[in-house]
Amino acid sequence: MASIFTKIVNGEIPCFKITENDNFLAFLDVNPNAIGHTLCIPKHEIDKLFDLDDTLYLGLMQFSKTVAIALEKTVPCKRIGMSVIGLEVPHAHVHLIPLMEMDDIRFQKKITLSNEEFTALALKIQGNL
């Protein structure tokens, strides 16, 4: 069965897209730790990050770096944190989280945004790519 991320890639589930290319997709996390919390995924469904072949793994890291730079230009923060956990969705993914304090990356504190706020934020980040 396809993961929720594969359904997003296939257009079956909508997302607040930041950017994409032939191999990767970045979109806002709809259950974010902080404003701007973004997910970067390979379009090809592979469960574990370290199961990606070297080319795909390095490509995902480069793609994530590009998104993180745009994110840092957009969202006031001390830095962009990166986390790879992968227990909730069986599809390799990178969390990019704007950090003001360590608690922002602990997945214990969540924020809520409206669809309009998500859309406006995605457009602002796109403008800094």
N, C-alpha and C positions, 0 to 999 in steps of 0.2 A: 504494500500500500504506500502511496506517495506521501511524503512528509508535508507538513503545512508549508514549508519553504518551497518545495517543488510545486505545490499548488499556486503559490505566489508567483514563481517563475513562469508557470504556464498560464497565468492570468485568470485562474479559477477563483482566486481570493485577491481582493485589492490590497494595495500597500501605498505608503507614502514614500514613493521612490526618490532617491537622491541621484543615483546614476547607475549605469550599467554598460557593459560591453559584451562581447561574444561569450565570455566565460564567467563573468561575475555580476552580481547585483548588490547594491547597497540601498537600504531602506530604513526608515525610522522604526524603532521598536515601539509597538503600541502599548506596551506596559513598561514604560521607561523608568530607569533609576534617576535620571536627570534629564533636563531639557537637552535635546539633541542626541540622546542615546540611539546609536545607529548599529544596524547589523550588516555585515558584509558576508556574502555567501558565494560559493561556487554554484553555477547554474546546474551542474551535473551533481546529482544526489550521491554523496558519499558520507557515510555515517560519522567517521572519526577524522579529525584534522590530520593526524599522522598517518592515515591511510591514503591521503592525497599523494599522487606521484610528485616528484620534486618540482617539475615545471608548474603544475597547478598550485602546489603549496607556495612556491616563491611568487607566483603570479597573484595569489590571494593576499600575501603580505604586502606586495607593492601596491595593489589596488586599495587595500585598507589604509596604507600610508597616505595615498593621494586623498582619500576621503577624510582621514583624520586631519590633514593640513587644512582642508576647506572647513571642516567642522570647528577647528580651533579659531579660524578667522571669523566665524559666525557667532559662536556661543561664548559669552564671557566665562572663562574658567582658568584655573592655574595650569592645567595640562589635560591632554586626552589620555585616559587610561584605556588599556586593552585587556580583555579577558576572553579566554576560551574555556568553556566549561562543557557544554554539549550533552548534558544529561536530560534536558527537557525535550529537545527536538533532535531526532536521529539524522541530522544533516549538518555537516561541518559548517561552523560559523564563527565569526569574530565579533565580539561586542566592542564598540568604540563608545566610551562614556566620558563626557566632559566632567572634570573633577574640580570641585572646590575644597573637598575634604575627603578623607578615606572612606567615610560611610557611603559616599556616592557610588562606590563600586561593589558594595557588599550584598546587593540584591535583597536587601531587607526593607529599604525605604523606597517607595514608588511614588511617582507623581502622576497627575491626570491632566491631559490636554484635550481640548475640543478638536473635532475634525478640522475646523477652520485654522486653529493654531498649528496643528500638524502640517497642514497644507502650506501655510505661510512659512513655516520653519524649513520645510523641504525646499521650497523655492529660494529662500535665502542661502541655504547651504549650496544649492546648485549654482547660484550666482558667484560663489567663491571657489568653484572648481577650476 
